[in-house]
Amino acid sequence: MDKDNIKQVGSNEEQKEKTRWSDESASFHFTTDPDEAKSRDYRNFCIHIFCTRGSAHFRALGKEWDIVANNCLVLLSNGTLEWLQKSDDFEIVGVFISNKYLTSDTPDTNYFTLGALSVMDDPVMPMTGDEMSLCLAVVDAIKARLVQHTHLFYHGELRRCVETLMLDLFNIHSRSVSIRQTAGNQGMRLFRAFISMLESGTYKQEREVNWYANKLGISPKYLSEVCHDCSNHGASHWINRFTTEEIARLLHNPTMSINSIASLMNFNTTSYFSHYVKARLGMTPKDYRLTVLGMKHKE
């Protein structure tokens, strides 16, 4: 084998090695630009926005919220966000982590599911100045580990850093979380099975509590009792919560007509779809696109 071929083979092996160690980079994004959280490029990411200065008013999950310094906004995968007002001194540190990466190795699966559901009701997490500094230090550690591609334990070290950030956030969030963690094991297993069905997208076609209860082999009344015991909300609340967030996400897509969204979400008529959206987002799909997104109505 001549020198050129040897050089080429060596170069290929180096490229393979570099690729093997740098696969995780696509699972993370760091920014100081709040508007990047609205990008469709990050629809499958869990977005953490640490407000380090100033304040902002925003719309998410069909409601309006405020974020101030020493708050962390957590927006789950496929969530929608619109900044309505930002102070001149508004500054953030944004950490976007792919949902696939997070769910592949979560430190406490039960709490992650329950905490995530709580975040759907209130995405803003207050923290002290010391807690904010601690979280940002871990963020810096993640960024540092992410580029250490030749570290023999690259993946493990990176995951431990991410796990530390998640545990810190879980600890902070636990002070105000409304999710009950005292439900019996059987009830928790049923609740998790119910939520898993919703997470798989069944709500796009099925929105009756009876359907989910039948799949779980229990009565609709018992399913609602289990959900309330575990989360302070009945089964229909979570069905509508997942449905509403998906509708809001789809309405942000300018290429999809309202009629096609209604059809995709299995609504029998566009008028019923419009009534459903107005009851939960406070305005019709047409007004939502015009008022919130500045988009013209598309049938």
N, C-alpha and C positions, 0 to 999 in steps of 0.2 A: 504494500500500500504506500503510495507516494505521500509526500509531506502535505500537499494540498488536501488530499482525501482525509488524512489523519486530522488535519486542522478542522475540516468540515464536520467530521464525526464528533470531535471534541466540542465543537460549537453547538451541535445538535443536542449532545448530552447535557451541556451546561444550560441550554434553553429548557430542556425537559425538567432539569432539577429546579430551575428558577420558577417554572410554571407550577411544579408540584408544591413548592413552598409559598407561593403567592396567591393561591386560589382564594384565600379568605378576604382579600382586598375588595372584592366585588360585593361583599356582605356589609360593608361599612361606608358611611359618608359623614364627613365633618364639615360644618359650615358656620359662618357668623351672619349669614344672610337669611332673615326670617322668611323671605319670599320663596326660598328653595323648598320649604315645607309644603308648598302648594303644587310643586311639580309632579306631573303624572309619572315621572321616572321613579318616584319613590312610593308608589301606591302599595307595594308589598313590603314596606319597611315599617317597623315600629319607630316612631319619631319622638325623640326626647329634646325638648327645647328648654334650656336653662336660662332664665332671665337674670342677667348680671347687673342690669341698670335700666332705669326708666320703667315704662308701663305700656300696655297695649290692651285694646278691646277687640275681641275676635268672635267669630261664629264657628262652632263645631258641634257635631252630633245633633244638629237641628236647634241648638240653643246658643245664646250669647254669654260670653264669659270675659273675665278680666284676668290679666297676668301682670304681676309686679316683680320688682327685684326680690331675689331669693325664693322664687316660685319655679317649679318645673312643670311644663306642659307635656303630657304624655298622650300621643295620638297613635292609636293602634293601627295595624295594617289595614289599608284601604279606607282609612278615615279621611274626612274632608275638612279643610281649614280655610277660612277667609279672614284676613286682617281687616277690621273695620276702622280702626284708628290706632295710631302708634305715636307715642311721645317722641319729641325730637332727639332725646337722649336714649332711646330704646336700644339695648344691646343684648345679644343672645349668644349662647354657644349651643349649636345644634349637633346632636349625635343620632344618626339614623342607622339602625341595625336591622338587617333583613329578618323578616318574620321566620323564615325557614331556619336561619342560624339560631335564633333565640329558642325556638321550640324543640330543636334537636337535642339540647342538653340544658334543660332548665333546672336550677338548683332545688326548687320546691314546687313540683308540678301542681299540687292542690292549691297552694297559695297563689301561684302564678295565674291559674284559671280564675280564681275568685277575685284576686286583685285586679285582673284585667277587666272583669265584669264591672267592678266598682268604678274603674277609670272611665268606663262608658257612661256612667252617671255623672261623674265630675272629673274632668281631665286635668285639673290644676292641682298640683301638690305643693302646699306651703312647706318651707323648711327654714331652719335657722341659717345664719351666716356661716357658722362652722360646718354645718351639714352641706351647704352649697360648696364650700371650699373643698371638703372631703370628696364630694362627687366629681368635681372638676379635676381634682388630682388623679382620680381613677381614670377619667376620660383621657388625660394626658398619658397615663400609663398604657392605655389601650392603643393610642396612636403610636407610641414608641414601640410596643410589641408588634404591631401590625407590619412594620417595615423590617423586622429582624428575621428575614427569610431564611437565613442560614443557621438559625438557632436549632439545635437538635430536637428541642421540645417546643418548637414554634407553636403548633396548634394547641397543645396543652396549656402553655403559658398564656396564650391569648385568651383561651376560654376561661381560665381562672380569673383574669382581669375583668372580663365581661360578667362573670358570675359575681364578682365582688361588687360591681356597680349595681347589678340586679338586687343583690341582698341588701345593699345600702338603701336602695329605693323602696324595697319591700319593708324594711325596718321603719323608714320615715312614714310610709304610707299607712302602716298598721295603726298609727295613732288615731287616724280619722276614718279608717275603712269601716263601712257599714255592713260588710259581709260577715255573717255569723259563721264561726268555725267550730261550733259546738254540736253541729248536726251529727246524728249517728252515721256510722260507716255505710250502712245500707242506703240511707237517704242521700249521703254524699255521692255514692257510686251512681245512683239513679240520676242525680242532678248533673254529674259530670257526663254521663251518657247522653242526656238530653242536650246539654250544651255542645257536645261533640257533634251531634247530628246537625245542630244549627251552624256550627263552624264549617261543616262540609258543604253547606249551601242548600240544605233541604227547604229552608224558608222561602226560596225562590218559587217553589211549586206548592208547598204545603204550609198553611198558616192556621190550621185548626188544632187546638190542644188535643182533641180526640185522636187525631192521626198519630201524634207523638206518643200518647199514652198507650195506644194499641201496639205500637212498635216495641214499647218497653214492657208490655204485658201487665200494665197496671191501669187503674181507673183514672179518668181525667181529673177527678177531685183529688185523688191521692198525689198525682203528679204536681198539681198546683200547690198542695200542702207542702210537698217536699221542696219545691222551688222557693216557697215563702220561708220555710224554716232555714234554708241554706243562704238565701240572698235578700230576704225582706221583700221580694217581688214574686208575683205569680208567674206561671208558665207563659201566659199571653204577653206579659211585659217583655220577656226576652225574645219571643218570636217577633213582636213588633219592633223591638230595638234593633235587631239584626236586619230586619226588612227595611226599616227607615234609613239606616246608615248605607245600605247597599243602593237604595233608590237615590239618595243624595250623591253618592259616588257616581252613579250612572248619569245623573243630570249634569254633572260636571264635564261629561264627554260631549263636545260639540258635534261630533259625527253621528250621534244617536238621536233619533226623533223621539218625541214623547210617546207616540203610538208604539214604536218598537220597544221602548223600555217597559211600557205597560204589558205588552205581549210577553217579553222575556220574563217578567215577574209574575206571569200567570194571572193577570187581572182580566176578568171577562169583558169589561168595557173600559174605554178610556175615561168615561165620566166617573165610574166607580174608582178608578185609579186616582183621578184628580181629587175626589172627595177624601180618599185615604191619605194622600200626601198633605192636603190642606189641614186635616185633623192633627197631623203629627209634625209637620214642618211649619205650620202657621200660614201657609200660602199655597196656591195651586202650583203645579209643575211649571206652568207658563210664567207665573209671577216670580217663582223661585229663580228661574233662569234669567229673567229680565232684571230683577232687583238685586239678587245676590251675585250673579255671575256676569251681568251685563250682556247676556246673550239673547238674541232674538228667538222668538218661539219657532220651534221646528216640529211640524206634525209628523 
